[in-house]
Amino acid sequence: MFFRGVIYGYVRGRLGAAWAVAISAAIFALCHGVPILLPYMLALGLCLALLRVFHGNLWGPLGLHIAINSTASLVLLQTVFD
């Protein structure tokens, strides 16, 4: 909600949608703080921001983010308990 709501909305109002997608995705990737995952996080950030553009609301990116985090958590839990 912060990246696609606050940051995207702020930048879009000043620079337009394309810059808002790029800047919010880059900040999203950098804030996750794992250098080896930077390309993945940047790609994910772009996908989430584009979902925001195409859907016109936060539900699309929120749903995808929940699905990805849930999958990662389940895989981690599976490795811990196996």
C-alpha positions in Angstrom: 0.0 0.0 0.0 2.9 2.3 0.7 4.8 1.8 -2.5 1.8 1.6 -4.9 -0.5 3.9 -2.9 1.7 6.7 -1.4 4.9 6.7 -3.5 3.2 5.8 -6.8 0.4 8.4 -6.2 2.9 11.2 -5.3 5.2 10.6 -8.2 2.4 10.1 -10.7 0.9 13.5 -9.7 4.2 15.2 -10.4 5.9 13.2 -13.2 3.3 10.9 -14.8 2.5 7.2 -14.7 5.7 5.9 -16.4 8.0 7.6 -13.9 5.7 6.6 -11.1 6.0 2.9 -12.1 9.8 3.1 -12.4 10.5 5.0 -9.3 8.1 3.1 -7.0 9.5 -0.2 -8.3 13.1 0.9 -7.7 12.3 2.1 -4.2 10.4 -1.2 -3.5 13.4 -3.2 -4.7 15.9 -1.2 -2.7 13.8 -1.3 0.5 13.9 -5.1 0.5 17.6 -4.9 1.2 18.9 -8.2 -0.2 21.4 -7.4 -2.9 21.2 -10.8 -4.6 17.4 -10.5 -4.9 17.6 -6.9 -6.4 16.8 -8.0 -10.0 13.8 -10.1 -8.8 12.5 -7.4 -6.5 12.8 -4.8 -9.3 10.9 -7.1 -11.7 8.3 -7.8 -9.0 8.0 -4.1 -8.2 7.4 -3.3 -11.9 4.7 -6.0 -12.1 3.0 -4.7 -9.0 3.1 -1.1 -10.2 1.8 -2.1 -13.6 -1.1 -3.9 -12.0 -1.8 -0.7 -10.2 -1.9 1.2 -13.5 -4.1 -1.3 -15.3 -6.5 -2.0 -12.5 -6.7 1.6 -11.3 -6.7 0.5 -7.6 -4.6 -1.4 -5.1 -6.5 -4.7 -5.1 -4.5 -6.3 -8.0 -1.1 -5.5 -6.6 -2.2 -6.4 -3.1 -3.5 -9.8 -4.2 -0.4 -10.7 -6.1 1.9 -9.5 -3.2 -0.1 -11.6 -0.7 0.1 -14.7 -3.0 3.9 -14.3 -3.5 4.6 -13.8 0.2 2.3 -16.7 1.2 4.0 -19.0 -1.3 7.4 -18.0 0.0 6.4 -18.5 3.6 4.9 -21.9 2.9 8.0 -23.0 1.1 10.2 -21.8 4.0 8.0 -23.6 6.5 8.1 -26.8 4.5 11.9 -26.7 4.5 12.0 -26.1 8.3 9.6 -28.9 9.2 10.9 -31.6 6.7 
